[in-house]
Amino acid sequence: MVNMFTPPHALILFAPGTNRDLDVARALELAGAIPEVVHLNQLRAGERRWQNYQMLVLPGGFSYADALGAGKLLSLELQHDFAGSIREFIESGKPAIGICNGFQALVKAGLLPGCAQPGNKFKATLTYNQCGHFECRWVTLQPHSRTCIWTRDQMMPIACPVAHGEGNFQLDDPADMEKFIHSDQVALIYSHPDGSPAEGMYPQNPNGSIGDIAGICNPAGNVLGLMPHPENHIYSWQHPQWTAGCAIGNALELFRNGVKYASQF
């Protein structure tokens, strides 16, 4: 029997200030999806419908100029106008990814980290970088979760850039870190180029995140939020050491995993 692959339609949410929407659209296109950049107002007016898409992307950028804090106004829109729709989308099992500003919006809207089990809700935030300034540099990520459909079966380190001032992931109760790891919600960690944990070392860990956390997933594993920008390393020539023959850690496989999973819906 031949398995027929049906390209999933990807909804890329666009808000004023978002500036990585076309980057992630290209990554999804290379991964086999049919991406569409959709303004929030198009969904609000009923010109586009959530039901017509098999995957959801909240791209990076500075939505609403990051007024009131990174991703705050976008998260309020998600909570106020689209709370039911986005929760229904996620609870249906369809894959979703929030990158940088999109990650911040998912956390502040309460969609991540989610609950590992009834009565055990992890509360978290993304706050100012420990170094006290905006970070724009290339980092290495080590896939860490078997639950997360985006990172599942990935073993090799991923290289991609970060560009944020508020990417410091912290749990409200640091004592929950062990339980958070046990729930397998740590999807990606900042690491050294060989994949070993950064252990809080700067600049390998660019923001001071607890446990070197660069990305997390919900308990079901279909929603991924991460601070770095994998959409900006989908071609070898995007790596800063490409001309030296050191362009390792292409991030395209991350998107391929999401697209493959989305094709079942």
Backbone as CSV, one residue per row, in Angstrom:
resi,resn,N_x,N_y,N_z,CA_x,CA_y,CA_z,C_x,C_y,C_z
1,MET,0.847,-1.193,0.000,0.000,0.000,0.000,0.888,1.251,0.000
2,VAL,0.553,2.214,-0.839,1.306,3.463,-0.926,0.669,4.499,-0.006
3,ASN,1.476,5.075,0.879,0.985,6.124,1.760,0.963,7.452,1.007
4,MET,-0.231,8.005,0.872,-0.395,9.254,0.148,-0.255,10.425,1.129
5,PHE,0.682,11.315,0.826,0.894,12.484,1.676,0.034,13.629,1.166
6,THR,-0.804,14.163,2.042,-1.625,15.321,1.697,-1.039,16.553,2.371
7,PRO,-0.559,17.509,1.595,0.050,18.705,2.201,-0.934,19.433,3.115
8,PRO,-0.584,19.635,4.375,-1.485,20.357,5.280,-1.455,21.851,5.016
9,HIS,-2.556,22.508,5.323,-2.638,23.959,5.206,-2.234,24.568,6.553
10,ALA,-1.275,25.475,6.507,-0.747,26.079,7.729,-1.236,27.513,7.872
11,LEU,-1.822,27.814,9.019,-2.299,29.153,9.341,-1.186,29.908,10.071
12,ILE,-0.661,30.945,9.455,0.378,31.776,10.059,-0.272,33.084,10.494
13,LEU,-0.437,33.267,11.796,-1.104,34.460,12.302,-0.240,35.695,12.120
14,PHE,-0.847,36.749,11.615,-0.129,38.001,11.399,-0.787,39.114,12.203
15,ALA,0.032,39.849,12.939,-0.435,41.017,13.685,0.519,42.170,13.397
16,PRO,0.096,43.417,13.591,0.998,44.545,13.359,2.308,44.377,14.129
17,GLY,3.427,44.472,13.439,4.730,44.330,14.070,5.374,42.976,13.847
18,THR,4.567,41.974,13.501,5.129,40.658,13.201,6.030,40.773,11.975
19,ASN,7.244,40.211,12.032,8.156,40.402,10.907,8.875,39.128,10.449
20,ARG,8.487,37.965,10.994,9.113,36.717,10.558,8.113,35.795,9.875
21,ASP,6.972,36.347,9.486,5.906,35.525,8.899,6.323,34.913,7.564
22,LEU,6.999,35.681,6.712,7.399,35.152,5.410,8.556,34.158,5.548
23,ASP,9.407,34.358,6.562,10.492,33.422,6.813,9.936,32.040,7.166
24,VAL,8.969,32.038,8.088,8.413,30.752,8.518,7.538,30.147,7.419
25,ALA,6.924,30.981,6.592,6.138,30.466,5.469,7.041,29.700,4.502
26,ARG,8.227,30.238,4.256,9.166,29.553,3.367,9.628,28.230,3.975
27,ALA,9.885,28.223,5.290,10.299,26.992,5.962,9.217,25.921,5.846
28,LEU,7.976,26.303,6.042,6.866,25.356,5.956,6.678,24.858,4.526
29,GLU,6.860,25.747,3.578,6.744,25.377,2.168,7.802,24.332,1.806
30,LEU,9.043,24.548,2.254,10.111,23.589,2.008,9.819,22.257,2.686
31,ALA,9.132,22.322,3.837,8.812,21.115,4.596,7.614,20.365,4.031
32,GLY,6.919,20.972,3.068,5.824,20.271,2.407,4.430,20.775,2.710
33,ALA,4.314,21.878,3.438,3.000,22.421,3.780,2.572,23.487,2.778
34,ILE,1.314,23.897,2.889,0.785,25.008,2.115,0.512,26.149,3.095
35,PRO,1.465,27.081,3.226,1.312,28.140,4.231,0.463,29.303,3.737
36,GLU,-0.224,29.937,4.671,-0.977,31.152,4.357,-0.844,32.123,5.522
37,VAL,-0.365,33.311,5.225,-0.258,34.362,6.235,-1.619,35.042,6.351
38,VAL,-2.193,34.998,7.538,-3.556,35.496,7.756,-3.551,36.538,8.870
39,HIS,-4.062,37.719,8.564,-4.159,38.771,9.579,-5.264,38.413,10.567
40,LEU,-5.065,38.792,11.811,-6.070,38.539,12.839,-7.443,39.073,12.444
41,ASN,-7.464,40.215,11.760,-8.743,40.806,11.360,-9.497,39.935,10.353
42,GLN,-8.775,39.163,9.541,-9.430,38.271,8.588,-10.169,37.148,9.308
43,LEU,-9.585,36.660,10.396,-10.258,35.642,11.211,-11.431,36.261,11.964
44,ARG,-11.215,37.466,12.462,-12.258,38.158,13.223,-13.478,38.442,12.347
45,ALA,-13.242,38.759,11.078,-14.332,39.080,10.153,-14.935,37.842,9.499
46,GLY,-14.369,36.683,9.758,-14.889,35.457,9.166,-14.424,35.219,7.739
47,GLU,-13.432,36.010,7.283,-12.900,35.816,5.925,-12.058,34.545,5.834
48,ARG,-11.500,34.119,6.955,-10.767,32.866,7.063,-11.311,32.111,8.269
49,ARG,-11.273,30.782,8.188,-11.820,29.969,9.274,-10.776,29.004,9.814
50,TRP,-10.737,28.907,11.135,-9.767,28.040,11.784,-9.879,26.596,11.291
51,GLN,-11.099,26.157,11.024,-11.336,24.768,10.650,-10.677,24.374,9.340
52,ASN,-10.280,25.366,8.537,-9.708,25.070,7.222,-8.199,24.806,7.263
53,TYR,-7.618,24.823,8.463,-6.168,24.662,8.590,-5.829,23.466,9.472
54,GLN,-4.689,22.866,9.173,-4.252,21.682,9.918,-3.082,21.977,10.856
55,MET,-2.507,23.149,10.752,-1.455,23.540,11.690,-1.465,25.050,11.895
56,LEU,-0.937,25.471,13.041,-0.992,26.873,13.440,0.409,27.363,13.779
57,VAL,0.735,28.563,13.322,2.041,29.170,13.611,1.848,30.595,14.118
58,LEU,2.470,30.889,15.250,2.577,32.263,15.732,4.031,32.672,15.516
59,PRO,4.315,33.439,14.470,5.699,33.749,14.117,6.315,34.806,15.026
60,GLY,7.616,34.992,14.857,8.327,35.971,15.665,8.171,37.379,15.137
61,GLY,8.665,38.314,15.900,8.586,39.722,15.538,8.369,40.551,16.783
62,PHE,7.809,41.708,16.609,7.514,42.594,17.728,6.054,43.023,17.614
63,SER,5.156,42.060,17.846,3.735,42.337,17.663,3.299,43.532,18.510
64,TYR,2.600,44.456,17.849,2.128,45.688,18.490,3.286,46.430,19.167
65,ALA,4.479,46.342,18.544,5.690,47.008,19.038,6.048,46.570,20.458
66,ASP,5.529,45.397,20.859,5.776,44.870,22.208,5.345,45.849,23.296
67,ALA,4.322,46.667,22.988,3.773,47.562,24.002,3.253,46.730,25.167
68,LEU,3.462,47.203,26.364,3.077,46.537,27.618,3.915,45.303,27.916
69,GLY,4.932,45.036,27.095,5.763,43.853,27.316,5.686,42.916,26.131
70,ALA,6.720,42.083,25.985,6.832,41.203,24.822,5.644,40.259,24.692
71,GLY,4.950,40.350,23.570,3.841,39.450,23.270,2.576,39.707,24.070
72,LYS,2.567,40.727,24.927,1.433,40.928,25.828,0.141,41.265,25.088
73,LEU,0.182,42.242,24.184,-1.042,42.639,23.488,-1.555,41.523,22.582
74,LEU,-0.648,40.782,21.939,-1.076,39.655,21.119,-1.747,38.597,21.984
75,SER,-1.198,38.349,23.158,-1.804,37.358,24.053,-3.198,37.795,24.488
76,LEU,-3.389,39.109,24.700,-4.715,39.612,25.084,-5.718,39.408,23.952
77,GLU,-5.271,39.592,22.699,-6.151,39.344,21.558,-6.539,37.870,21.494
78,LEU,-5.569,37.004,21.707,-5.849,35.569,21.674,-6.851,35.193,22.761
79,GLN,-6.696,35.787,23.937,-7.588,35.486,25.050,-8.981,36.074,24.845
80,HIS,-9.027,37.294,24.306,-10.310,38.007,24.217,-11.147,37.579,23.024
81,ASP,-10.522,37.507,21.853,-11.295,37.272,20.624,-11.241,35.842,20.105
82,PHE,-10.181,35.100,20.469,-9.992,33.789,19.840,-9.783,32.660,20.842
83,ALA,-10.108,32.901,22.106,-9.826,31.906,23.145,-10.449,30.549,22.826
84,GLY,-11.727,30.556,22.471,-12.410,29.300,22.181,-11.853,28.610,20.954
85,SER,-11.600,29.386,19.906,-11.127,28.818,18.640,-9.743,28.206,18.765
86,ILE,-8.838,28.928,19.428,-7.475,28.430,19.515,-7.382,27.231,20.450
87,ARG,-8.168,27.231,21.520,-8.166,26.074,22.424,-8.762,24.848,21.732
88,GLU,-9.821,25.051,20.969,-10.421,23.944,20.219,-9.423,23.385,19.210
89,PHE,-8.681,24.268,18.569,-7.672,23.862,17.591,-6.607,22.999,18.265
90,ILE,-6.110,23.470,19.396,-5.056,22.757,20.112,-5.566,21.446,20.692
91,GLU,-6.747,21.475,21.286,-7.285,20.268,21.913,-7.688,19.204,20.903
92,SER,-7.833,19.600,19.635,-8.125,18.617,18.591,-6.888,17.784,18.259
93,GLY,-5.728,18.232,18.750,-4.487,17.516,18.507,-3.659,18.080,17.375
94,LYS,-4.172,19.084,16.674,-3.424,19.675,15.563,-2.166,20.364,16.090
95,PRO,-1.075,20.332,15.322,0.171,20.928,15.795,0.162,22.450,15.724
96,ALA,0.816,23.057,16.690,0.956,24.515,16.741,2.361,24.837,17.219
97,ILE,2.893,25.950,16.732,4.223,26.386,17.143,4.238,27.896,17.305
98,GLY,4.840,28.362,18.397,5.012,29.787,18.641,6.489,30.082,18.748
99,ILE,6.980,30.995,17.934,8.404,31.289,17.870,8.677,32.694,18.398
100,CYS,9.586,32.808,19.362,10.001,34.084,19.936,8.798,34.867,20.456
101,ASN,8.381,35.910,19.781,7.222,36.683,20.202,5.967,35.811,20.276
102,GLY,5.875,34.839,19.367,4.752,33.907,19.381,4.774,33.012,20.604
103,PHE,5.959,32.610,21.034,6.127,31.823,22.262,5.685,32.643,23.465
104,GLN,6.131,33.898,23.504,5.755,34.780,24.604,4.229,34.922,24.680
105,ALA,3.588,35.057,23.521,2.129,35.212,23.489,1.427,33.950,23.995
106,LEU,1.933,32.771,23.617,1.327,31.515,24.071,1.424,31.364,25.588
107,VAL,2.580,31.747,26.142,2.762,31.644,27.588,1.856,32.636,28.317
108,LYS,1.812,33.878,27.830,1.037,34.911,28.509,-0.466,34.737,28.312
109,ALA,-0.849,33.967,27.289,-2.262,33.655,27.085,-2.677,32.421,27.868
110,GLY,-1.715,31.779,28.559,-2.021,30.608,29.363,-2.110,29.317,28.583
111,LEU,-1.664,29.326,27.325,-1.745,28.120,26.490,-0.523,27.215,26.677
112,LEU,0.535,27.758,27.222,1.732,27.012,27.614,2.151,27.519,28.996
113,PRO,2.695,26.642,29.853,3.045,25.246,29.626,1.875,24.265,29.649
114,GLY,0.731,24.633,30.271,-0.364,23.681,30.382,-0.198,22.818,31.607
115,CYS,-1.074,21.825,31.737,-1.061,20.945,32.909,-0.450,19.602,32.556
116,ALA,0.434,19.136,33.397,0.995,17.800,33.207,-0.008,16.747,33.645
117,GLN,-0.791,17.055,34.660,-1.837,16.164,35.152,-2.802,17.019,35.957
118,PRO,-4.023,16.531,36.199,-5.000,17.328,36.943,-4.441,17.807,38.279
119,GLY,-4.632,19.093,38.553,-4.181,19.652,39.814,-2.703,19.993,39.864
120,ASN,-1.995,19.799,38.762,-0.558,20.083,38.753,-0.244,21.002,37.574
121,LYS,-0.653,22.241,37.692,-0.445,23.224,36.625,0.840,23.991,36.869
122,PHE,1.719,23.954,35.876,2.973,24.688,35.989,2.746,26.127,35.544
123,LYS,3.082,27.071,36.384,2.979,28.477,36.030,4.367,28.980,35.655
124,ALA,4.423,29.699,34.553,5.721,30.125,34.035,5.629,31.516,33.431
125,THR,6.784,32.090,33.169,6.837,33.397,32.524,8.104,33.495,31.683
126,LEU,8.115,34.450,30.793,9.315,34.807,30.030,9.642,36.246,30.389
127,THR,10.756,36.420,31.050,11.106,37.738,31.566,12.397,38.252,30.927
128,TYR,12.897,39.387,31.438,14.065,40.034,30.846,15.299,39.135,30.886
129,ASN,16.084,39.209,29.823,17.331,38.456,29.773,18.181,38.766,31.001
130,GLN,18.815,37.740,31.520,19.640,37.895,32.715,20.775,38.893,32.497
131,CYS,21.273,38.964,31.266,22.377,39.888,30.956,21.920,41.345,30.943
132,GLY,20.609,41.578,30.884,20.083,42.934,30.948,20.012,43.675,29.633
133,HIS,20.238,42.964,28.516,20.143,43.645,27.227,19.664,42.686,26.146
134,PHE,19.326,43.260,24.998,18.855,42.490,23.844,19.966,41.565,23.354
135,GLU,19.598,40.315,23.046,20.563,39.337,22.555,20.267,38.994,21.102
136,CYS,21.261,39.135,20.255,21.138,38.751,18.852,22.405,37.971,18.500
137,ARG,22.307,36.647,18.501,23.468,35.786,18.270,22.992,34.383,17.883
138,TRP,23.893,33.586,17.344,23.589,32.203,17.017,23.818,31.336,18.250
139,VAL,22.922,30.361,18.439,23.014,29.441,19.570,22.837,28.011,19.066
140,THR,23.132,27.068,19.936,22.915,25.651,19.624,21.822,25.109,20.530
141,LEU,20.914,24.342,19.945,19.812,23.730,20.684,19.929,22.214,20.621
142,GLN,19.653,21.562,21.751,19.636,20.104,21.776,18.202,19.636,22.000
143,PRO,17.611,18.887,21.051,16.275,18.322,21.262,16.269,17.449,22.512
144,HIS,15.159,17.546,23.289,15.177,16.938,24.619,13.929,16.126,24.929
145,SER,12.851,16.291,24.157,11.576,15.666,24.503,11.151,14.610,23.488
146,ARG,10.695,13.472,24.000,10.113,12.447,23.138,8.605,12.673,22.955
147,THR,8.019,13.417,23.881,6.587,13.710,23.807,6.283,14.716,22.707
148,CYS,7.139,15.725,22.564,6.916,16.799,21.592,7.004,16.268,20.173
149,ILE,5.929,16.437,19.395,5.909,15.906,18.024,6.872,16.656,17.120
150,TRP,7.243,17.871,17.495,8.144,18.687,16.674,9.594,18.226,16.801
151,THR,9.966,17.719,17.977,11.360,17.325,18.218,11.549,15.818,18.292
152,ARG,10.469,15.071,18.240,10.533,13.620,18.400,11.493,12.994,17.386
153,ASP,12.314,12.081,17.877,13.280,11.331,17.060,14.425,12.193,16.529
154,GLN,14.512,13.431,16.972,15.650,14.262,16.578,16.747,14.126,17.625
155,MET,17.922,13.814,17.185,19.041,13.590,18.080,20.140,14.647,17.931
156,MET,20.278,15.159,16.723,21.388,16.072,16.436,21.082,17.502,16.899
157,PRO,22.103,18.227,17.356,21.926,19.633,17.746,21.452,20.487,16.565
158,ILE,20.715,21.540,16.901,20.194,22.478,15.909,20.855,23.832,16.139
159,ALA,21.322,24.451,15.077,21.914,25.790,15.180,20.953,26.811,14.576
160,CYS,20.696,27.884,15.309,19.838,28.954,14.790,20.041,30.212,15.635
161,PRO,19.582,31.357,15.143,19.803,32.612,15.885,18.712,32.904,16.911
162,VAL,19.070,33.704,17.898,18.094,34.292,18.818,18.102,35.794,18.586
163,ALA,16.989,36.430,18.893,16.884,37.890,18.775,15.765,38.348,19.709
164,HIS,16.111,38.531,20.979,15.082,38.897,21.955,15.683,39.603,23.166
165,GLY,14.830,40.323,23.854,15.223,40.996,25.091,14.542,40.394,26.299
166,GLU,13.454,39.627,26.042,12.703,39.006,27.132,12.492,37.522,26.797
167,GLY,13.556,36.733,26.949,13.474,35.315,26.616,13.850,34.411,27.757
168,ASN,13.952,34.972,28.950,14.380,34.243,30.134,13.209,33.438,30.698
169,PHE,13.181,32.132,30.404,12.074,31.285,30.847,12.266,30.885,32.302
170,GLN,11.245,31.172,33.109,11.294,30.836,34.527,9.958,30.269,34.982
171,LEU,10.027,29.271,35.847,8.842,28.755,36.498,8.565,29.592,37.733
172,ASP,7.277,29.831,38.014,6.942,30.636,39.194,7.505,30.008,40.461
173,ASP,7.496,28.677,40.519,8.078,27.949,41.636,9.240,27.116,41.111
174,PRO,10.482,27.560,41.308,11.640,26.823,40.793,11.681,25.373,41.253
175,ALA,11.014,25.077,42.379,10.985,23.705,42.889,10.230,22.772,41.957
176,ASP,9.430,23.351,41.038,8.667,22.541,40.079,9.530,22.037,38.928
177,MET,10.790,22.467,38.864,11.633,22.132,37.722,11.761,20.617,37.525
178,GLU,11.964,19.889,38.603,12.116,18.438,38.492,10.845,17.798,37.943
179,LYS,9.679,18.265,38.421,8.412,17.730,37.918,8.195,18.111,36.461
180,PHE,8.646,19.317,36.096,8.505,19.794,34.724,9.324,18.924,33.774
181,ILE,10.530,18.573,34.195,11.368,17.676,33.399,10.729,16.298,33.313
182,HIS,10.216,15.819,34.442,9.596,14.488,34.483,8.381,14.405,33.567
183,SER,7.667,15.520,33.394,6.493,15.541,32.517,6.886,15.589,31.045
184,ASP,8.189,15.662,30.764,8.744,15.647,29.410,8.284,16.842,28.579
185,GLN,8.141,17.999,29.230,7.721,19.206,28.525,8.883,20.109,28.131
186,VAL,10.092,19.720,28.499,11.270,20.468,28.062,11.641,19.954,26.676
187,ALA,11.299,20.724,25.659,11.469,20.269,24.276,12.870,20.511,23.739
188,LEU,13.447,21.665,24.085,14.760,22.061,23.568,15.536,22.759,24.669
189,ILE,16.836,22.454,24.760,17.674,23.158,25.721,18.837,23.837,24.987
190,TYR,19.301,24.950,25.560,20.506,25.585,25.048,21.692,24.686,25.368
191,SER,22.578,24.528,24.407,23.686,23.594,24.598,24.976,24.121,23.972
192,HIS,26.049,23.398,24.230,27.300,23.618,23.535,27.178,22.978,22.145
193,PRO,28.057,23.306,21.211,27.950,22.755,19.858,27.896,21.227,19.794
194,ASP,28.466,20.541,20.808,28.434,19.075,20.806,27.150,18.507,21.394
195,GLY,26.226,19.386,21.797,24.949,18.941,22.327,24.904,18.831,23.838
196,SER,26.010,19.020,24.518,26.020,18.957,25.981,25.369,20.218,26.553
197,PRO,24.667,20.099,27.686,23.939,21.242,28.250,24.820,22.457,28.497
198,ALA,24.249,23.633,28.300,24.993,24.874,28.531,25.288,25.094,30.004
199,GLU,24.460,24.476,30.878,24.616,24.603,32.336,24.651,26.061,32.780
200,GLY,23.800,26.856,32.146,23.661,28.252,32.527,24.761,29.159,32.038
201,MET,25.717,28.614,31.300,26.846,29.429,30.840,26.414,30.393,29.734
202,TYR,26.863,31.637,29.863,26.636,32.652,28.838,27.879,32.687,27.942
203,PRO,27.730,32.772,26.629,26.513,33.062,25.856,25.782,31.830,25.324
204,GLN,26.260,30.619,25.674,25.552,29.427,25.178,24.082,29.446,25.606
205,ASN,23.836,29.808,26.855,22.494,30.123,27.322,22.404,31.644,27.288
206,PRO,21.731,32.218,26.284,21.809,33.670,26.064,20.960,34.523,26.991
207,ASN,20.057,33.896,27.752,19.111,34.702,28.531,18.987,34.312,30.002
208,GLY,19.616,33.205,30.411,19.549,32.792,31.809,18.381,31.895,32.142
209,SER,17.701,31.333,31.136,16.544,30.474,31.378,16.876,29.325,32.326
210,ILE,15.972,29.033,33.230,16.130,27.933,34.166,16.281,26.620,33.395
211,GLY,17.217,25.801,33.830,17.419,24.513,33.184,17.865,24.610,31.739
212,ASP,18.389,25.774,31.324,18.808,25.996,29.928,17.652,25.827,28.948
213,ILE,16.427,26.050,29.393,15.252,25.807,28.556,15.157,26.829,27.422
214,ALA,15.151,26.322,26.193,14.987,27.159,25.002,13.600,27.001,24.405
215,GLY,12.961,25.847,24.664,11.638,25.588,24.115,10.896,24.569,24.961
216,ILE,9.588,24.732,25.067,8.757,23.813,25.851,7.560,23.371,25.016
217,CYS,6.953,22.271,25.431,5.729,21.812,24.773,4.634,21.652,25.813
218,ASN,3.404,21.503,25.338,2.299,21.207,26.236,2.351,19.710,26.588
219,PRO,1.586,19.248,27.559,1.643,17.831,27.947,1.340,16.873,26.802
220,ALA,0.461,17.270,25.866,0.118,16.395,24.744,1.219,16.347,23.694
221,GLY,2.085,17.362,23.692,3.219,17.385,22.775,2.965,17.996,21.418
222,ASN,1.737,18.466,21.149,1.442,19.025,19.828,1.710,20.524,19.729
223,VAL,1.930,21.194,20.868,2.198,22.635,20.873,3.630,22.872,21.344
224,LEU,4.400,23.563,20.531,5.786,23.896,20.859,5.958,25.405,20.897
225,GLY,6.617,25.882,21.937,7.004,27.286,22.015,8.503,27.357,22.215
226,LEU,9.180,28.203,21.445,10.631,28.339,21.586,11.062,29.768,21.293
227,MET,12.139,30.196,21.942,12.637,31.548,21.745,13.491,31.696,20.492
228,PRO,14.399,30.756,20.176,15.233,30.919,18.970,14.415,30.820,17.684
229,HIS,15.064,31.151,16.567,14.390,31.226,15.271,14.858,30.111,14.322
230,PRO,14.244,28.932,14.373,14.638,27.848,13.467,14.346,28.167,12.007
231,GLU,13.385,29.062,11.759,13.046,29.426,10.377,14.170,30.176,9.680
232,ASN,15.166,30.606,10.456,16.288,31.334,9.865,17.536,30.477,9.685
233,HIS,17.337,29.153,9.761,18.408,28.234,9.349,17.783,27.024,8.656
234,ILE,17.263,27.271,7.476,16.671,26.206,6.669,17.499,25.944,5.418
235,TYR,18.460,26.836,5.153,19.435,26.655,4.077,20.831,26.675,4.706
236,SER,21.735,25.871,4.172,23.093,25.825,4.719,23.775,27.186,4.667
237,TRP,23.503,27.958,3.585,24.199,29.231,3.425,23.752,30.308,4.414
238,GLN,22.714,30.029,5.203,22.310,30.996,6.222,23.211,30.949,7.457
239,HIS,23.947,29.856,7.620,24.820,29.709,8.785,26.020,30.649,8.656
240,PRO,26.410,31.347,9.733,27.512,32.302,9.645,28.861,31.676,9.310
241,GLN,28.998,30.357,9.485,30.266,29.688,9.176,30.146,28.801,7.941
242,TRP,29.169,29.130,7.107,28.943,28.332,5.901,30.164,28.312,4.993
243,THR,30.781,29.457,4.771,31.929,29.524,3.859,33.137,28.758,4.397
244,ALA,33.145,28.489,5.718,34.241,27.724,6.310,33.925,26.236,6.344
245,GLY,32.757,25.860,5.772,32.372,24.451,5.743,31.855,23.932,7.063
246,CYS,31.370,24.827,7.917,30.900,24.429,9.249,29.404,24.674,9.441
247,ALA,28.639,24.629,8.368,27.199,24.908,8.445,26.450,23.664,8.901
248,ILE,26.504,23.385,10.210,25.829,22.210,10.757,24.558,22.625,11.489
249,GLY,23.682,21.656,11.755,22.509,21.925,12.575,21.361,22.598,11.871
250,ASN,21.128,22.281,10.594,19.992,22.824,9.866,18.688,22.500,10.605
251,ALA,17.772,23.477,10.685,16.554,23.333,11.488,15.339,22.877,10.698
252,LEU,15.507,22.583,9.414,14.353,22.260,8.580,13.611,21.021,9.074
253,GLU,14.341,20.069,9.677,13.704,18.831,10.138,12.635,19.100,11.189
254,LEU,12.811,20.150,11.964,11.816,20.535,12.967,10.473,20.809,12.300
255,PHE,10.511,21.551,11.192,9.285,21.867,10.463,8.740,20.640,9.730
256,ARG,9.610,19.801,9.239,9.159,18.576,8.571,8.375,17.682,9.533
257,ASN,8.841,17.611,10.777,8.123,16.826,11.771,6.709,17.362,11.980
258,GLY,6.604,18.699,12.122,5.293,19.305,12.321,4.371,19.111,11.136
259,VAL,4.911,19.259,9.931,4.114,19.111,8.710,3.650,17.665,8.542
260,LYS,4.538,16.727,8.779,4.180,15.309,8.667,3.059,14.955,9.627
261,TYR,3.162,15.462,10.851,2.123,15.195,11.861,0.801,15.846,11.461
262,ALA,0.867,17.060,10.924,-0.346,17.790,10.547,-1.087,17.141,9.407
263,SER,-0.381,16.383,8.564,-0.998,15.807,7.360,-2.053,14.766,7.680
264,GLN,-2.117,14.298,8.912,-3.120,13.288,9.286,-4.489,13.904,9.573
265,PHE,-4.549,15.242,9.720,-5.819,15.892,10.098,-6.585,16.367,8.869
